[in-house]
Amino acid sequence: MVKDAFSKKDKILKSHSTSIKTRLRVLYCYVIPLLTHASETWIISSEMEKRLKAAEMWFLRHMFRIYWTSHTSNVEVVGRVGCQQNLIRAELGFTNGQNK
């Protein structure tokens, strides 16, 4: 469902003519809310946290066409994009690994 929402905004999210800032805003406005829907009722286990991080990295890698075959680390991807890592954690209301 979330990947479907990503693919619907594919032209904007993968466009090189659109600024990085705009693409990230579209991602965190239209796609991430579907992923974090009703998150205030979730009990976040370490497994769930890993899955959320993986989803965020999947979105960023696809937006900026950084394929797994290039063996680029997540830290490098975040550095190229120029955003904070774990923005989904911020969306869920985490600070220092704790739920608010």
Backbone as a ProteinNet text record, in pm:
[ID]
protein_1_A
[PRIMARY]
MVKDAFSKKDKILKSHSTSIKTRLRVLYCYVIPLLTHASETWIISSEMEKRLKAAEMWFLRHMFRIYWTSHTSNVEVVGRVGCQQNLIRAELGFTNGQNK
[TERTIARY]
81.9	0	86.8	190.3	276.5	362	410.2	489.7	403.6	274.7	183.3	171.3	162.9	156.9	286.1	398.6	527.4	528.3	480	482.8	387.2	280.1	189.1	255.9	345.8	419	557.8	577.8	707.4	769.7	692.2	746.3	804.2	739.1	787.6	906.5	894.7	996.5	1129.3	1125	1248.5	1298.4	1228.2	1264.4	1390.9	1485.5	1607.4	1584.5	1477	1448	1380.8	1327.1	1266.8	1374.5	1374.9	1479	1467.6	1578.9	1582.5	1487	1486.7	1399.8	1252.7	1213.2	1074.1	1041.3	1134	1109.5	1094	1177.8	1166.1	1034.5	992.7	864.8	748.3	751.5	646.2	647.6	766.4	777.9	717.8	754.8	709.1	569.4	512.3	374.8	275.2	310.5	215.7	241.7	366.2	399.1	415.9	497	525.8	400.9	304.5	183.3	108.9	113.5	52	126.5	258.9	340.3	320.1	302.9	292.9	149.1	52	-88.8	-118.4	-181.4	-219.8	-98.8	16.4	139	136.3	48.9	42.8	-7.6	-66.5	-113.8	-17.3	91.6	186.7	275.8	316.6	425.1	543.4	643.2	754.5	860.9	873.5	978.7	1102.9	1213.4	1335.1	1317.1	1239	1212	1130.8	1030.4	948.7	1033.2	1121.2	1207.7	1300.2	1353	1437.9	1360	1235.5	1152.9	1121.5	1095.2	1067.7	1191.5	1308.3	1432.6	1457.1	1431.2	1450.3	1356.1	1232.7	1136.8	1182.9	1228.6	1277.1	1394.8	1488.1	1604	1562	1462.6	1412.2	1359.9	1282	1227.5	1339.4	1436.4	1544.7	1628.8	1660.3	1740.8	1668.6	1539.1	1465	1448	1429.9	1416.1	1541.8	1656.5	1782.8	1858.3	1788	1842	1977.4	1984.9	2104.7	2072.1	2125	2088	2175.3	2123.3	2194.8	2322.1	2327.2	2446.1	2565.8	2542.3	2653.1	2718.3	2662.1	2716.4	2738.3	2638.7	2642.8	2577.6	2646.8	2591.9	2478.2	2398.3	2287.1	2337.9	2450.2	2508.3	2547.5	2603.6	2639.4	2515.2	2409.6	2285	2229.5	2224.2	2172.9	2261.9	2392.2	2484.7	2461.7	2437	2410.5	2280.7	2180.8	2049.8	2054.2	2132.5	2145	2032.5	1974.3	1869.6	1913.4	1838.4	1867.4	1828	1905.7	1868.2	1755.8	1671.5	1562.4	1455.7	1416.5	1308.5	1176.6	1163.4	1042.7	1034.5	1148.4	1149.4	1095.7	1135.8	1085.4	935.4	890.5	747.1	667.5	728	659.6	667.6	750.2	758.7	863.9	971.2	1077.9	1184.5	1239.9	1356.7	1449.9	1574.9	1675.3	1629.8	1557.6	1515.9	1395.6	1334	1220	1094.1	982.8	855.5	804.4	749.2	694.5	570.1
-118.9	0	126.1	126.7	244.1	254.5	140.8	142.8	183.3	152.7	198.2	350.8	407.8	553.4	615.7	551.1	598.3	595.2	484.9	472.7	571.2	611.5	711.8	849.5	877.6	1005	989.4	879.9	843.2	952.1	1016	1117.3	1235.7	1274.7	1386.8	1343.2	1226.8	1181.6	1146	1101.8	1062.3	1166.2	1275.3	1377.6	1452.2	1462.3	1538.5	1688.7	1727.2	1869.3	1928.5	1841.4	1885.7	1888.7	1991.4	2004.1	1892.5	1863.2	1759.2	1794.2	1921.3	1966.3	1939.5	1967.5	1945.2	1797	1715.7	1571.9	1513.3	1558.2	1509.3	1554.8	1676.7	1724.1	1641.2	1607.5	1523.6	1386	1329.3	1198.4	1201.6	1302	1307.5	1367.1	1413.9	1464.1	1358.9	1285.5	1193.1	1045.5	1007	864.7	820.4	890.1	849.9	847.2	939.3	928.1	796.2	739.4	608.1	500	513	415.6	426.4	546.4	567.4	586.7	552.2	567.5	492.2	557.6	503.1	458.6	520.3	480.3	511.1	601.1	632.3	513.6	415.1	296.2	178.7	196.4	87.6	69.8	-52.8	-83.1	-115.2	-28.7	-41.3	-133.6	-249	-341.8	-311.3	-374.6	-351.7	-401.5	-508	-559.7	-458.7	-398.9	-298.3	-176.4	-137.2	-22.9	-50.9	-171.3	-209.9	-203.2	-247.8	-245.2	-102.7	-14.8	124.9	191.6	163.5	218.5	166.2	37.2	-23	40.3	66.6	129.8	270	345.5	480.4	477.2	385.6	375.3	330.3	242.4	198.9	319.2	403.4	522.1	614.8	641.8	732.8	676.2	547.5	485.8	490.5	466	470.7	613.1	707.8	846.8	897.2	858.7	910.8	809.8	700.6	597.7	547.2	511.4	450.8	303.4	220.1	79.3	-2.2	-113.7	-198.4	-255.5	-267.6	-322.3	-228.4	-103.1	-8.4	-19.6	-103.6	-128.5	1.5	86.7	214	197	239.6	224.9	324.2	295.8	385.8	523.3	527.9	655.2	738.3	673.2	743.8	795.1	715	755.9	880.3	879	994.4	1116	1094.5	1204.2	1264.6	1181	1230.1	1308.6	1257.8	1322.3	1452.6	1455.3	1575.6	1592.8	1481.8	1491.2	1414	1426.6	1353	1207.7	1120.6	980.5	957.9	862.6	822.9	929.9	990.5	1087.9	1022.1	894.3	822.5	816.9	801.5	802.2	934.7	1043.6	1175.1	1184.5	1127.1	1126.6	1050	943.7	862.2	922	1024.4	1088.9	1030.1	974.8	918.6	1022.9	1019.3	1099.1	1010.3	1002.4	917.8	775.1	720.7	583.1	554.6	656.4	637.2	693.2	628.6	676	786	892.8	1002.5	960.5
0	0	0	84.4	91.5	-34.7	-82.7	-205.7	-325.4	-319.9	-424.8	-423.8	-303.5	-291.9	-343.7	-314.6	-364.9	-517.3	-574.6	-720.9	-788.5	-720.5	-777.8	-787	-694.4	-694.4	-756	-827.5	-882.9	-968.9	-1053.6	-1144.3	-1067.6	-961.6	-880.6	-796.1	-731.5	-637.4	-704.1	-828	-896.1	-996	-1009.3	-1106.3	-1064	-1156.8	-1128.5	-1142.3	-1208.8	-1224.3	-1099.7	-1014.3	-889.2	-781.4	-698.3	-595.8	-492.5	-428.1	-324.6	-211.7	-174.3	-65.6	-97.8	-220.7	-261.9	-264.4	-316.3	-320.7	-180.9	-86.9	50.9	114.7	83.3	136.5	84.7	-43.4	-101.4	-35.1	-17.1	48.1	187.7	266.8	405.7	421.3	312.5	316.9	268.8	163.5	101.2	128.1	146.5	157.2	302.4	379.5	517.6	605.4	591.5	673.9	655.1	534.6	515.2	592.7	597.8	669.7	819.7	869.9	1014.1	1062.5	979.5	1017.5	1146.6	1240.7	1371.4	1453.1	1429.5	1498.3	1648.2	1688.9	1832	1914.4	1849	1920.5	1908.4	1836.2	1816.7	1937.8	1959.6	2052.7	1963.2	1964.6	1871.5	1930.7	1871.6	1911	1828	1861.3	1783.4	1640.6	1621.9	1487.9	1405.9	1467.6	1398.5	1363.6	1453.7	1428.6	1309.4	1300.3	1186.8	1056.2	1059.5	938.9	895	991.3	958	898.4	955.9	901.6	760.3	741	609	506.4	546.5	455.4	418.4	517.1	490.6	393.5	414.2	326.2	186.4	176.9	46.6	-31.1	37.2	-29.2	-76.2	11	-25.2	-139.3	-134	-239.4	-374.5	-372.6	-498.4	-549.9	-461.1	-502.8	-572.8	-519.2	-570.3	-655.6	-690.8	-780.7	-735.1	-608.5	-551.5	-532	-618.6	-620.4	-525.6	-481.2	-386.1	-448	-577.7	-643.2	-634.6	-600.5	-585.2	-447.2	-359	-224.4	-146.8	-148.9	-77.9	58.4	163.6	298.8	322	422.9	456.8	498.2	566.8	609.4	486.9	385.6	262.9	189.8	188.9	122.9	190.4	322.9	397.3	373.3	364.3	335.7	198.3	99.1	-36.2	-42.8	28.1	26.4	104.9	212.2	292.7	393.1	438.8	540	663.9	768.9	891.4	872.8	935.8	931.2	1031.2	1002.1	1090.3	1104.9	996.2	1003.6	1041.3	1012.3	1052.8	1204.4	1270.9	1418.3	1470.2	1407.1	1448.4	1424.2	1312.4	1279.1	1384.9	1438	1538.3	1678.3	1696.1	1826.1	1917.3	1861.1	1941.4	1967.2	2087.4	2119.2	2198.1	2155.3	2220.1	2239	2142.4	2146.5	2235.4	2288.6	2377.8	2313.8	2338	2288.3	2380.4	2325.2	2407.1	2479.1
[MASK]
++++++++++++++++++++++++++++++++++++++++++++++++++++++++++++++++++++++++++++++++++++++++++++++++++++

